[in-house]
């Protein structure tokens, strides 16, 4: 593109650059807000499930759940709402009645269902006697 020669063209180009920068900034803010909202909803849902488990099993001694953020891992699973194989995002891991569960969210825009699946943890090999 040629350099603007008049002061009017320079002012127009500067205004266009400011508008583009503002649009990029707003787009980045929306993306960050959406990521924070998704993580917050996952933590809120996990806390709700922990509270329900505590109410259903009042005598159980469950270890405290760490609130460290879990990486956003994607995996292919069968979504109960979509009834087909979809990508699902691992939101967090919780313990219900002593068993670990992964909280998953369907990655489809029209679904976004949260549900629990048994956590796939590596099993220790039995010791041969």
SVG drawing of the C-alpha trace seen along z (x, -y; Angstrom):
<svg xmlns="http://www.w3.org/2000/svg" viewBox="-30 -18 36 84">
<polyline fill="none" stroke="black" stroke-width="0.4" points="0.0,0.0 1.3,-3.5 2.0,-5.9 -0.7,-8.6 0.5,-11.9 -2.1,-14.3 -2.8,-15.1 -6.4,-13.9 -5.3,-10.5 -2.9,-10.2 -5.7,-11.0 -8.0,-8.5 -5.3,-5.8 -4.6,-6.6 -8.3,-6.4 -8.6,-3.0 -5.6,-1.7 -7.1,-2.8 -10.4,-1.2 -8.7,2.1 -6.6,2.1 -9.7,1.4 -11.6,4.3 -8.6,6.6 -8.5,5.6 -12.2,6.2 -12.0,9.6 -9.1,10.6 -11.1,9.5 -14.2,11.5 -12.0,14.6 -10.4,14.2 -13.8,13.6 -15.3,16.7 -12.3,18.9 -12.7,17.6 -16.4,18.1 -16.0,21.7 -13.5,22.5 -15.6,20.8 -18.7,22.8 -16.7,26.0 -15.5,25.3 -19.0,24.3 -20.5,27.4 -17.8,29.6 -18.4,27.9 -22.1,28.6 -21.4,32.3 -19.1,32.4 -21.8,30.9 -24.4,33.4 -22.0,36.2 -21.3,35.0 -25.1,34.8 -25.7,38.3 -22.8,39.8 -22.4,37.8 -20.2,40.3 -17.6,40.7 -14.2,39.3 -13.1,37.9 -9.7,36.3 -9.8,32.6 -10.1,31.7 -7.4,29.5 -8.6,26.4 -5.6,26.3 -6.6,25.5 -6.7,28.5 -5.3,28.1 -8.0,27.9 -7.6,31.4 -9.8,32.5 -10.9,36.0 -13.4,37.8 -16.3,39.3 -19.9,40.1 -21.9,37.0 -25.1,38.1 -27.1,35.1 -25.8,35.2 -25.9,39.1 -22.8,39.2 -19.0,39.0 -17.9,35.4 -14.9,33.6 -15.3,32.9 -13.1,30.7 -11.8,31.9 -12.9,29.2 -11.7,30.6 -11.5,33.8 -13.5,34.5 -13.9,37.3 -17.3,38.7 -17.6,41.4 -13.9,42.1 -13.9,42.7 -12.3,40.1 -14.5,38.7 -13.6,36.3 -16.0,33.4 -16.4,33.1 -18.0,30.4 -19.2,31.1 -17.3,28.9 -20.3,28.5 -21.6,24.9 -25.2,25.9 -24.7,28.4 -22.1,27.6 -23.4,30.3 -21.5,31.0 -21.3,34.6 -19.1,37.0 -17.2,40.0 -15.0,42.3 -11.5,41.0 -9.0,43.1 -6.2,43.5 -3.3,45.8 -3.8,49.0 -0.9,50.6 -0.1,54.1 -0.9,56.7 2.1,58.2 2.7,61.8 3.2,64.0"/>
</svg>
